[in-house]
Amino acid sequence: MKRWLADLLIRLLRNFVEQVLTALLLWLLEALKAKLHECWQARHDRKRAEQEEAARERQRAEAAGDSEAARAAAAREAAAVRDANLIREMAEATKQVIESIALEVPKAVSEAVAAAADQSQKAIAQISG
């Protein structure tokens, strides 16, 4: 009877721990994804602001007839556009990596909890003789 009760308690605890750990890890991954998105968005916004400023400088230089300054501003503008596009691609790649990790969480947690439950059952078997 004690053995049956111990097995039942281990199974219940195992299911509970598995669900809680899975939910916690998925929540943490979602929070990480949101924070990283916020960081990438801020970097992207700064690059877009740099691009807009360079575009204004280019237009001023063109209006003033300063072709050298216009070329330099155009180069900064193009670099800012490239950087902003690269940042957007990196943000998307980061999101995909986190989502792929999230797909593996339930299986990994289940395996870890199963291993812990097996160790607990072995320990109980040794104790109970």
C-alpha positions as CSV (number, residue, x, y, z in Angstrom):
1,M,0.0,0.0,0.0
2,K,2.8,2.4,0.9
3,R,4.6,1.6,-2.4
4,W,1.4,2.3,-4.4
5,L,0.9,5.6,-2.5
6,A,4.5,6.6,-3.0
7,D,4.2,5.8,-6.8
8,L,1.0,7.8,-7.0
9,L,2.5,10.8,-5.3
10,I,5.6,10.7,-7.5
11,R,3.4,10.6,-10.6
12,L,1.3,13.5,-9.4
13,L,4.4,15.5,-8.4
14,R,6.1,14.7,-11.7
15,N,3.1,15.9,-13.7
16,F,2.8,19.1,-11.6
17,V,6.5,19.9,-11.8
18,E,6.6,19.2,-15.5
19,Q,3.7,21.5,-16.1
20,V,5.1,24.3,-13.9
21,L,8.6,24.1,-15.3
22,T,7.3,24.0,-18.9
23,A,5.1,27.0,-18.3
24,L,7.8,28.9,-16.5
25,L,10.5,28.3,-19.1
26,L,8.0,29.2,-21.9
27,W,7.1,32.4,-20.1
28,L,10.8,33.3,-19.6
29,L,11.5,32.6,-23.3
30,E,8.6,34.9,-24.3
31,A,9.8,37.6,-21.9
32,L,13.3,37.3,-23.4
33,K,11.9,37.5,-26.9
34,A,9.9,40.6,-26.1
35,K,12.9,42.3,-24.4
36,L,15.2,41.4,-27.3
37,H,12.6,42.7,-29.8
38,E,12.5,46.0,-27.8
39,C,16.3,46.3,-28.0
40,W,16.4,45.5,-31.7
41,Q,13.6,48.0,-32.3
42,A,15.5,50.7,-30.5
43,R,18.6,50.1,-32.5
44,H,16.6,50.0,-35.7
45,D,14.9,53.3,-34.8
46,R,18.3,54.9,-34.1
47,K,19.6,53.8,-37.5
48,R,16.5,55.1,-39.2
49,A,17.0,58.5,-37.4
50,E,20.6,58.5,-38.6
51,Q,19.4,57.8,-42.1
52,E,16.8,60.6,-42.0
53,E,19.4,63.1,-40.6
54,A,21.9,62.1,-43.4
55,A,19.1,62.5,-46.0
56,R,18.5,66.0,-44.6
57,E,22.2,66.8,-44.7
58,R,22.4,65.5,-48.3
59,Q,19.5,67.7,-49.4
60,R,21.0,70.8,-47.7
61,A,24.4,70.1,-49.3
62,E,22.8,69.6,-52.7
63,A,20.8,72.8,-52.3
64,A,24.0,74.6,-51.4
65,G,25.8,73.1,-54.4
66,D,28.4,71.3,-52.2
67,S,28.7,68.0,-54.1
68,E,31.4,66.6,-51.8
69,A,29.3,67.1,-48.7
70,A,26.3,65.7,-50.6
71,R,28.3,62.5,-51.5
72,A,29.5,62.1,-47.9
73,A,25.9,62.5,-46.6
74,A,24.6,60.1,-49.2
75,A,27.2,57.5,-48.2
76,R,26.1,57.9,-44.5
77,E,22.5,57.6,-45.6
78,A,23.1,54.4,-47.5
79,A,25.2,52.9,-44.6
80,A,22.3,53.7,-42.2
81,V,19.8,52.0,-44.5
82,R,22.0,48.9,-44.8
83,D,22.5,48.8,-41.0
84,A,18.8,49.2,-40.4
85,N,18.0,46.4,-42.8
86,L,20.7,44.2,-41.1
87,I,19.3,45.0,-37.7
88,R,15.8,44.0,-38.9
89,E,17.2,40.7,-40.2
90,M,19.0,40.0,-37.0
91,A,15.9,40.7,-35.0
92,E,13.9,38.2,-37.1
93,A,16.7,35.6,-36.8
94,T,16.7,36.1,-33.0
95,K,13.0,35.7,-32.8
96,Q,13.1,32.5,-34.9
97,V,15.9,31.0,-32.7
98,I,13.9,31.7,-29.5
99,E,10.8,30.2,-31.1
100,S,12.7,27.1,-32.1
101,I,14.0,26.7,-28.6
102,A,10.5,27.1,-27.2
103,L,9.4,24.1,-29.3
104,E,12.0,21.9,-27.6
105,V,11.1,23.0,-24.0
106,P,8.2,20.6,-23.4
107,K,10.3,17.6,-24.5
108,A,13.4,18.6,-22.6
109,V,11.4,19.3,-19.4
110,S,9.6,16.0,-19.7
111,E,12.8,14.1,-20.1
112,A,14.5,15.9,-17.2
113,V,11.5,15.4,-14.9
114,A,11.2,11.7,-15.9
115,A,14.9,11.2,-15.1
116,A,14.3,12.8,-11.7
117,A,11.2,10.7,-11.0
118,D,13.1,7.6,-11.9
119,Q,15.8,8.5,-9.5
120,S,13.2,9.2,-6.8
121,Q,11.5,5.8,-7.4
122,K,14.8,4.0,-7.2
123,A,15.6,5.8,-3.9
124,I,12.2,4.9,-2.5
125,A,12.7,1.3,-3.6
126,Q,16.0,1.1,-1.8
127,I,14.6,2.7,1.4
128,S,11.5,0.5,1.5
129,G,13.6,-2.6,0.8
